Amino acid sequence: MENENETDLEVDEEKTTSAEGEVNWEQRARALEEKAKASRENRKAMRDEYESKLAAKDAELKAFKEAQQNSQSNEPDYGKLALLHVKGIEHPDDIKIVETEAARLKLPYTDVLSMAHIQAQLTTNKEARVAKEGLPTGTGTGRGTSQNTVEYWLNKGEGHVPLTPDGNIDQELAEKVIEARVKKETTGSQYVAPH
């Protein structure tokens, strides 16, 4: 390329030199300006071509990543599930807690599992499930009644409201308890204590 430039300069010098050997500086300046303009246009065309190729490659890469994410989103990450299983976290609610926190903080599961508030939340959930599983489900009266029966809440007293395991009011059971309390008060006790 150097040879081409040197030749062009020589040719330019020949065109800009008169027969007496004097240099026509105006013609030479115009020739160099035209050459610079052509060079700029050539570089711009090359840059535009490079940028269009780069944009096409970026689009291909983006499409590939999206396809990869879509294919992965249907399947759970079995490696992460195995880690949770090894750590003793198998209940779907507990897995959801860890996944949500890891996604929120953009941290790996190992870091999330070492956090004190996550450990406390997992322990609380596990204890609540164990306690719930330990409750009797019978419909007897007295101490052995289950928390999901009307009899339990009638014996508990008037100020207490049946709650679901997540702490919300169990609306259906609450209505049954209220009906039973109203019925109990309206019929009253038929027994009259002796004097």
C-alpha positions as CSV (number, residue, x, y, z in Angstrom):
1,M,0.0,0.0,0.0
2,E,2.9,2.3,0.6
3,N,4.0,1.8,-2.9
4,E,0.6,2.8,-4.2
5,N,0.7,6.0,-2.1
6,E,4.2,6.8,-3.3
7,T,3.2,6.3,-6.9
8,D,0.1,8.4,-6.5
9,L,2.2,11.2,-5.0
10,E,4.7,11.0,-7.8
11,V,1.9,11.1,-10.4
12,D,0.4,14.0,-8.5
13,E,3.7,15.8,-8.5
14,E,4.0,15.2,-12.3
15,K,0.5,16.6,-12.8
16,T,1.2,19.6,-10.6
17,T,4.6,20.5,-12.0
18,S,4.8,22.7,-15.1
19,A,7.2,22.2,-18.0
20,E,9.7,24.7,-16.5
21,G,9.8,22.6,-13.3
22,E,7.7,24.9,-11.1
23,V,5.2,23.3,-8.7
24,N,1.6,24.5,-9.0
25,W,0.7,24.4,-5.4
26,E,-3.1,25.0,-5.9
27,Q,-3.4,22.0,-8.2
28,R,-1.4,19.9,-5.8
29,A,-3.6,21.0,-2.8
30,R,-6.8,20.2,-4.8
31,A,-5.4,16.8,-5.7
32,L,-4.5,16.0,-2.1
33,E,-7.9,17.2,-0.9
34,E,-9.6,14.9,-3.4
35,K,-7.4,12.0,-2.3
36,A,-8.2,12.7,1.4
37,K,-11.9,12.9,0.6
38,A,-11.8,9.5,-1.3
39,S,-9.9,8.0,1.7
40,R,-12.5,9.3,4.2
41,E,-15.3,7.9,2.1
42,N,-13.6,4.6,1.8
43,R,-13.0,4.4,5.6
44,K,-16.6,5.4,6.2
45,A,-17.9,2.7,3.9
46,M,-15.6,0.1,5.6
47,R,-16.8,1.3,9.1
48,D,-20.5,1.1,8.0
49,E,-19.9,-2.4,6.7
50,Y,-18.2,-3.5,9.9
51,E,-20.9,-1.9,12.1
52,S,-23.7,-3.7,10.1
53,K,-21.9,-7.0,10.4
54,L,-21.4,-6.4,14.1
55,A,-25.1,-5.5,14.5
56,A,-26.0,-8.8,12.7
57,K,-23.8,-10.8,15.0
58,D,-25.3,-9.1,18.1
59,A,-28.8,-9.9,16.9
60,E,-27.8,-13.6,16.3
61,L,-26.2,-13.7,19.8
62,K,-29.3,-12.2,21.4
63,A,-31.6,-14.6,19.6
64,F,-29.4,-17.5,20.7
65,K,-29.5,-16.4,24.3
66,E,-33.3,-15.9,24.3
67,A,-33.7,-19.4,22.8
68,Q,-31.5,-20.8,25.4
69,Q,-33.4,-19.1,28.2
70,N,-36.8,-20.2,26.8
71,S,-35.6,-23.8,26.7
72,Q,-34.2,-23.6,30.2
73,S,-37.3,-21.9,31.7
74,N,-39.5,-25.0,31.2
75,E,-37.1,-27.3,33.2
76,P,-36.1,-26.8,36.8
77,D,-32.4,-26.5,37.6
78,Y,-31.8,-30.0,38.9
79,G,-28.3,-29.0,40.2
80,K,-29.9,-26.3,42.5
81,L,-32.7,-28.7,43.5
82,A,-30.0,-31.3,44.4
83,L,-28.2,-28.8,46.5
84,L,-31.4,-27.9,48.4
85,H,-32.2,-31.6,48.9
86,V,-28.7,-32.2,50.4
87,K,-29.3,-29.2,52.7
88,G,-32.6,-30.8,53.8
89,I,-34.8,-28.3,52.0
90,E,-37.4,-30.4,50.2
91,H,-40.8,-28.7,50.8
92,P,-42.0,-26.6,47.9
93,D,-42.7,-23.6,50.1
94,D,-39.1,-23.6,51.4
95,I,-37.7,-24.1,47.9
96,K,-39.7,-21.1,46.8
97,I,-38.3,-18.9,49.6
98,V,-34.7,-19.7,48.6
99,E,-35.4,-19.3,44.9
100,T,-37.1,-15.9,45.4
101,E,-34.4,-14.6,47.6
102,A,-31.6,-15.8,45.3
103,A,-33.3,-14.1,42.3
104,R,-34.0,-10.9,44.3
105,L,-30.4,-10.6,45.5
106,K,-28.8,-12.2,42.4
107,L,-26.8,-14.5,44.6
108,P,-26.1,-18.2,44.4
109,Y,-28.1,-20.6,46.6
110,T,-25.2,-21.3,48.9
111,D,-24.9,-17.7,49.9
112,V,-28.7,-17.3,50.4
113,L,-28.8,-20.5,52.5
114,S,-26.1,-19.0,54.8
115,M,-28.1,-15.9,55.6
116,A,-29.6,-15.8,59.1
117,H,-33.0,-14.5,58.1
118,I,-33.5,-17.2,55.5
119,Q,-32.4,-19.9,58.0
120,A,-34.8,-18.5,60.6
121,Q,-37.7,-18.4,58.1
122,L,-37.0,-22.0,57.0
123,T,-36.9,-23.1,60.6
124,T,-40.1,-21.3,61.4
125,N,-41.9,-22.9,58.4
126,K,-40.6,-26.3,59.2
127,E,-41.8,-26.0,62.9
128,A,-45.2,-24.8,61.8
129,R,-45.6,-27.7,59.4
130,V,-44.5,-30.2,62.1
131,A,-46.9,-28.6,64.6
132,K,-49.8,-28.7,62.1
133,E,-49.1,-32.4,61.3
134,G,-49.1,-33.2,65.0
135,L,-52.6,-31.8,65.5
136,P,-55.4,-34.4,65.7
137,T,-57.9,-34.4,62.9
138,G,-60.8,-36.1,64.8
139,T,-64.1,-34.5,65.5
140,G,-64.3,-35.4,69.2
141,T,-64.9,-32.8,71.9
142,G,-62.7,-31.5,74.6
143,R,-58.9,-31.6,74.5
144,G,-58.6,-33.9,71.5
145,T,-60.5,-31.7,69.1
146,S,-58.8,-30.4,66.0
147,Q,-58.3,-26.7,65.3
148,N,-60.4,-27.1,62.1
149,T,-63.6,-28.1,63.9
150,V,-66.5,-26.0,65.2
151,E,-66.3,-27.7,68.6
152,Y,-62.7,-26.6,69.1
153,W,-63.6,-23.0,68.6
154,L,-66.8,-23.2,70.7
155,N,-64.8,-24.5,73.6
156,K,-62.0,-22.0,73.0
157,G,-64.3,-19.1,73.9
158,E,-66.0,-16.1,72.2
159,G,-63.0,-13.8,71.6
160,H,-61.1,-16.3,69.4
161,V,-61.4,-16.5,65.7
162,P,-60.4,-19.5,63.5
163,L,-57.3,-18.9,61.5
164,T,-55.7,-20.6,58.6
165,P,-52.1,-21.9,58.8
166,D,-50.9,-18.7,57.0
167,G,-52.5,-16.5,59.7
168,N,-55.6,-15.4,57.7
169,I,-59.2,-15.8,59.0
170,D,-60.7,-19.1,57.9
171,Q,-63.9,-17.5,56.6
172,E,-65.9,-20.7,56.1
173,L,-65.1,-22.1,59.6
174,A,-65.6,-18.7,61.2
175,E,-69.2,-18.6,59.8
176,K,-69.9,-22.1,61.1
177,V,-68.6,-21.1,64.6
178,I,-70.7,-17.9,64.6
179,E,-73.8,-19.9,63.6
180,A,-73.1,-22.5,66.3
181,R,-72.6,-19.7,69.0
182,V,-75.9,-18.0,68.0
183,K,-77.7,-21.3,68.1
184,K,-76.3,-22.1,71.5
185,E,-77.2,-18.7,72.9
186,T,-80.8,-18.7,71.5
187,T,-81.7,-22.2,72.6
188,G,-80.0,-21.5,75.9
189,S,-79.5,-24.1,78.5
190,Q,-82.6,-26.1,79.3
191,Y,-81.1,-27.1,82.6
192,V,-82.3,-25.1,85.6
193,A,-80.0,-25.3,88.6
194,P,-81.7,-26.5,91.9
195,H,-82.0,-24.0,94.7
